[in-house]
Amino acid sequence: MNLGLRIAIVVVLQTAALLGMVGSKQYTLSTGVPIVLKTEPIDPRSLFRGDYVRLHYAISQLSIDKLVGDREFERGDTIFVLLRQEAEFWEAVSVHHAPPPAMEKQMVIKGRVEWINQQNVLRQGAPAEPIRSINVKYGVENYFVPEGEGRALERPAQGETVSIRLVVDRHGNAAIKAVLVNGVERYVERFF
């Protein structure tokens, strides 16, 4: 095989990989069901990409003992979290190794177990009870904002709340659709 053909094959494969990544996100954005999650934003900065908001969701730290579903997870495991809509925000109901069936006003989101924490809680007159919690990443923990605007999301004004509207496709993949401040869209992801 000549050098020109090898280079052409490498270029085609790299282009296909990039198109696949972009296409996957666009599929999720266009077919996903919108949900709103409560967040605790933190504002770091990337030298190469500018301001971004690092997001921590209420469903990022889960107490396995308070949820139904599977009990044993290890770091790096794929996890499926069944969410239920409670008023404005969606909350975790159960955790699973495989996608569970979802009923009306429920949604399954896929993530990866980042770490597991086990603590022994002492109660007066009773033996120590282990409480296990896991930290889950869903692939939607960073959001880039225009230069100089990240601090406003990191430190909202008194009484302001920041939440995120995600879309979740039928496979459990999530993408950020909008950043909301007091329930009003501040930043919105657009299709091409």
C-alpha positions, 0 to 999 in steps of 0.5 A: 500500500502506498503512502498516499493511500495510507494517509487518505485512510487515516484522514478518513478514519479521523474525520469519521471519528469526529463526525461520530462524536458530533453526531452522537451529541446532536442525536441526543440533543434532537431526540432527548427528553428534557429534564431539569436538575438542581446544581451546585456550580463551580467556576474554573477556567481553561487556558485553552477554551476560556471560562467554563462552569463545572457542575455538580448535580444533586444526583451526582452523590447518591446514597445507595442505602436510601435507594432501591435497585442494585447494591454492589458497584465498583469504581468505573462501573456503568450505572443507570439511575432511574429519575422521577420528576418531583415538582420542578426538579428530577430526583434519583429513585433507584440505581441499576447495572442495566437500564430499568423500565421507566414509567410515566414521569420517570427517566433513566440516565446513564453514568459512570461510578467515579468513587465509592464512600463507605462510612460507619454511623454510630447510633447511641445504644446500637451497633455501627451501621455502614452507609454507602454513597457513590459519586456518579459522573454523567458526562455533563459536568462542564459547560463552556460560557462566553469569556468573563461570564462564568463567575456570574454562574459560580456565585449567583446573586442573593436569591438566584438559583442555577439549574440545568436543563438536560436532554436524555435520549432513549439510551440514557445519554445526556446532553446539556440543553440550557443553563437556567437562572431562576428558571429562565434560560441564560445559555441555550445549546443550538443545533448546527 
